[in-house]
Amino acid sequence: MGYIYGMLGISPQVEGFGERILEGLKERFTEIDQIAEYNQAKVLRAMQENRVSAECFAGSTGYGYNDQGREVLEKVYASCFHTEAALVRPQIVCGTHALAVALSANLVTGDELLSPVGKPYDTLEEVIGIRPSPCSLAEYGITYRQVELLEDGSFDYENIKKAIHSKTKMVTIQRSKGYQMRPTFSVEQIGDLIAFVKSIKPDVICMVDNCYGEFVELQEPSDVGADMIVGSLIKNPGGGLAPVGGYICGKQAYIDRCAYRLSAPGLGQEVGASLDVMRSLYQGFFLAPTVAAGALKGAIFAANIYEKLGFRVIPNSTESRHDIIQAVELGTAERLIAFCEGIQAAAPVDSYVVPEPYAMPGYNSDVIMAAGAFIQGSSIELSADGPLREPYSVYFQGGLTWYHAKVGILKSLQYMYERGLVSLHEV
């Protein structure tokens, strides 16, 4: 291994540091494999009970009427996530789009959206209208308020109760941390929050942004009271094979409205050609539990390495995990850039490219992104990114295999070590 890692530009010092860290992670990795085994069986059962056949892989064109593969795939998602219905479409271009569809379909003028978990992910700010944008919810007379988390990252139940009133139509809960140094919420925590909200206003719609969390635990938010769960197929549930798409699973009435918003009133789920992507969507979903497990191992490895080097990491090296993202507070722009350059250098695609900070659409500061991926922007593949602002935190995720995630983390450390930005010491 030392020889082949040397060919990849990883020094004996960095490889040795990583191996010493790994010695203490065997038990954690066994637990992850057990969860993956359970979730694999869950996906398999959903495919079997909905009679997935070879005919489901045939695509459709034009209007996409009578698309068997599309209809069965949506039943598979609904079965696996234990919901009444699902909308799973290649026409949903990303997670932000899926969330925008779910929000705009189920909120009308005069309604209010509440976030009880603080600020949403950057790209949702323009969707909601926190940052003014054409076609935002605010432009259509939908108001918004948020309740900040407490200092320890827990829910501020007292102020959440005060924020809920007659116009509160929907509560949006972002499971993962986004570009914030706060904990990711467990399915159990989300269930407790939903139960609290519904005890105050039973008819409120509870939507969970499930991005990065699928198959990390035995349950999903839809198992604990969420009315809708929303995600991207180029994250966990696509298994690295889905070339595009997003999903919305939940109660039939809400999914019907989402379908009308995605296509047109009166058309709904009856239209939408699947072209030639159905095989990839099915196969990716089948592989997703195993792929998510590999990414989760990579996140734990990264946390243990960088915590040992004195950096603040969220989650820390021993905490339970509820998504595949690992945040590391690097403290300087130089470290953030070096980390991302190392991840890029470990990629199978575009490894020779040097990532640079850039003013990307939807973000309010320059962002550096490293992702040499088979699917453009796929964050279930090895990737890392972060905004160029204090505290210069990087958000690492993905890896189609654990072994690739391991190489990526070691390369990020190698770049920082070579530039004198970290000092390796004995574990």
N, C-alpha and C positions, 0 to 999 in steps of 0.2 A: 504493500500500500504506500509505503514511503516513496518508492520509485515512481509509481503512477501519479501520486499527488505532486511529486516534484515536477513532473511533466506539465501539470496544471498550474504550476507557479506557487504551490503551497510549501513553505519551508518546513524543515523538521521541527523547528521550535513551535510553529503554529499548529502543525499536525499533532505533536505531542501534547500540547496544551489541551487541544480538543479531545484527545483520547482519554486523558485523565478526568476530564469533565464527564465523559460518557460512562465511565465506570460506575457512577452513582445513579444512573438513570434507567437501569434495566427494569426495575419494578414499575416505574411510571410508564414505560413503553409497553409492558405487558398489559396494564390496565387499558391503555389506548387500543390495543389489539382486541381486547374483549368487547369494547364498545363498538368497534368496527365490525366485529363478527355479528353482533346483535343487529346492527343497522343493515348489514348486508342481507341478513335473513329477512328483514322487514321489506327491503326493496324487492327481493326475490319473490316474496309472497304477494306483493302488490302487482307484480308483472304476471304472475301465474293466475291470480284470481280474476284479472281483467283480460286473460286469454291473448296475450301478446303473441303475434304470429309474424312470419316472414313478410306477409302482405302489408304489415304496418310500416315497413321500411320504404315502401314506394311513396314517392313524392307526388305533389299535385301542382297544377299551374293555374293561372288565371284567377278566377274567383275562389278556387279551392273548395268547391262544393263536394260534399260526401267524402271528405278526406278521412279515411279510416284510421290511419296512423296518428293523425293529429288528435282525433277524438279519443282514441284509446290511451294515448300518452297523457292526456289531461285526466282521465280516470285513474291512471297509475299514480300520478302526483296526488290526487285527492285521496286515494286509498292509503298511500304511504304516510301522508301528513294528517290523515284522519279528519278530513274536511268534507263538506257537502259538495264542493265543486272546485275546479281549478281552471285557470287560464294560463296556458304554456305556449308561448308563441315566439317564432324567430323575428316577428315584426316588432317585438319589444327590444329596443336596441341596447339597453343597459339597465342597471339597477335603479338609477335615478329616474329613467323613463318609466319603469314599472311602478315606482312609488308615485310619480306624477299622475299616472293613469288612475291608480287606486284613490288618490286624494281628490283629483278633479272629478272623478266619476261619482263620488259619494258625498261631496260637499257642494252646497249651492249658496247663492247670495244670502247673507244674513247668518250663515253658520259660523261657528268658531272652531278652530283647530287648536288643541292643547298638546304641548310637549312637556310631560312631567319629568323629563330626564335632561333638561337643559338644552343647550344649543344643538341643532341638528348638524349633520355632515355638510360641509361647505357647499356642495353642488345643489343641496336642497334649499339653500337660502334664497336663490332666485326663483325656484319653483313656488315657494311660499310667498315671497315678496318681502322678506327681511331686507334683502338688497333689491331695489326696484328693477323690474324686468318686464318686458312685454309678455302678456299672457300668464302672468303669475296669478296665484290664488287671490292675492290682495287686489289685483286689477278687476277681479270679478266680484268684489265685495265680500270676500271671505276673510274674517279676522283671525288673528293668531296671538297666542300668548304662550309663555314657557315658564316653568318653575325650575329654578336651578337645583342641582343636587347639593346635599350637605357636604361639608368639608371632607368627610370620610368616604364620599362617593355613593352614599346611600340616598334613598328617596326622602324628600321632605314632605311627609304625609300631611302635616298640618297645613302647609301652603298649597298643596295639591287640592285639598278639600276646599279651600277658599277660592281657588281658581276655577272650579267647576260650577257652572251656572246654567241657566235655561238655554242659552245659545250654544253651549258646548256640544257639538255634534260628533266629533271624533277625537280620540286620543292617539297620538303616534308615539311609539316606543322604539327607539333605536337600540337594538341589542348590542351592537359592537361600538367601539369607542370613537370611530372616525379619527379626526385629527385632534383628539383630546387625550390628555394623560389621566384618564379615569378608567375605572374597572369596566369590563364587559359584564353584562348582566346574565346570570344563569337563568335557565328556563324556570326554575323554582321561584326566583326573585320576580321574574316577569309575571308569573301566575299570581303571586301575592299582590303585585301592583294592580293587575287587572281586576282581581276580586275586590280590592279596595275601591277602585274607581266605580265599578258597577254597583257596589253597595250604596254609593252616593247618587248615581244616575244610571239605572239599569239599562236604558236604551242607548247609551253612548256606544259608538263603534270603536273598538280597540284594535288598532292596526300595529303590527310589529314589523319593523325593518329587520329581516332575518339574515341579511347579507353577512357572509363569513361564518355563520353559526351552524349551518345545516350539517347534521350527522356528527357533530362534536359531542353531543350528549345522547342519552337513550331516548329522550323526548324532544319534541319541538314545541314552540309557543302555542301552536294550534291545539296541543294536547292539554293546555292549562287555561283555556278560555279566550284566546285571541280570536277575533272575528275574521281577521285577514292576516296572512303572513306573506311577505313580499321578498323576492330575491332575484339574483342575476344568474343566468346559466353559464357565464364565463367565470363564475366563482364556484363554490363547492359543488352544487348539484349537477353541474355540467361535466364533472369528472375530467376536465381538461380536453374533452373531445368535442363538446358543443361549440360550434363556431360563432354562435350569436344567440341571443334570446333572453327572456326573463319569464318569471312566473308570478302569479298571484293566486293563492289558495285561500278558501274561506267559505263563508255562508253563501248559499246559492244567490240570494237577492243582491248581495254586494258584488259577486263575481259577474252576474248578469249586467249590472251597470258598468263594470270595468270593461266588459266586452263591447258594450255600446259605445263607450268612450274611445276604445282602441280602434274600432272600425267605424260604425255609424249607427245612430238610433234605428232600430228595426232590423239591422243586419246581425250585430252581435257576433256570437261564436260560429255562425254558419259559414262565414267567409274567412279567407286568409290562407293563401297557398303556402304549403310547406316546402315547395321546391324539392331539393335533394338532400335535406339535412336530417331527416327523421332517424336514420340509422345512428347518426352521431348523437342525437339527443337521447335516444334509448340507451345506447351503449355507454354513454357518458354517465347517465343517471345510475346505471347498474354498477359502474366502477367507483362512483362518488364516495361511498363509505371508506373504501381502501385509500383512495387518493387523499381524502380529508385527514385520515389517520396519519399519513406520511407528512402532510403539512403541519399537523399538530406536533409531531415529534420534532420537526425542525424548529418550531416556535419555542418549545421547551428547551431544546439544546441552545438556542440563541440566548434565552433568558439566563440560563445557568452560566454561559460563557461571559456575557457582559456584566452580569451582577458580580461575578467573581473579580472582574476588573474594576469594580467600584462604581459602575454606572447605575442609575435608577432605571429599573425595568418594570413594566406593567403588562401582564401580571408578573409577579416576582417568581423566583425559581421554584417555589414550593406550592404556590396557590393552585386551586382547581381551575380548569380551563373551560371556557364557554364559547370561544371562537378561535380561529387560526391565526389571528394577528398578534404579533409581538411588538410592543412599543419599547424603544430604548431612548432615553434622554441623553443625547450626546454632548450637549452643552456648547458646541461651536459649529459654525458653518463648515469649517474644514473637515471635521470628523463626519458630519452628515454627508458631505460630498464624497469623501473617501469610502465610506460604507457603501453608498449606492454604486460607486464605480466598481467596487469589488463584486457586488452582486451581478452587475452587468457583465463583468469579465468572466463570470461563472456560467453564463447562459449558453444554451446550445445554438441559439439564433442571435446574430448581431453581437457576438461576444467582443468584437473589436471596436464597437461603438463606445464613445465616452459620453455618458449622460450629462446634461447641463441644466441648471435651473432655468425655468421658463414660465412666462405668464400664461398659464393654461386656462381655457374657457371654463367658467364656473367656479374658479378659485379666487380668493381675494388677496393672494400673495404669490410670489414666484414659488414654483414647486419643482423639485427634482424627482424624477421617476426612473427607476431601473427595471427593465422588463424585456429580456430577450426571449420572447414567447412564440410558440407556434400559432397561437390565437392572439391577435393584437389586443393588448390591454388586459389579457386574462390574468386575474389575480389569484387563481388557484395554481397557476404556474409560478415559479420562483420570481419574486418581485419585491421591490422595496421603494418607498417613496416618503416624502416629507416636505412640509412647507419651510421655506427659508425664513424662519422667524423664531424668536426665542420660545422655548428652550432648546430649539434645534433637535427635535425628536424625529427619529426615523421609525417607520411602520413597516415591519417585515412580514411577509406572508407567502404562503404557497410552497410549491415543490411537488411536481407530479409523482415523485418518489422521495422517500426519506433520504436516500443516498444523495440525490441531487441537492436537496435542501441542506444537507450537511456540507457538501462542497461549497455551496453559496455562502454559508455562514463563515466557513474557514477563509474563503477569499475576502470577505468583508473585513475580517480581522487581519488578514495578511496586508491589505492595503493600508490599514491604519497603523499597523506595526512597522511597515517599511518607511512610513512618513514620520515616525516618532510621535504619533498621536496617542499611542497606548504603550504601556510597559508590561510585558508578560512576567508573571511571577509564579512561583511554585504553588500548585493547588494543595 
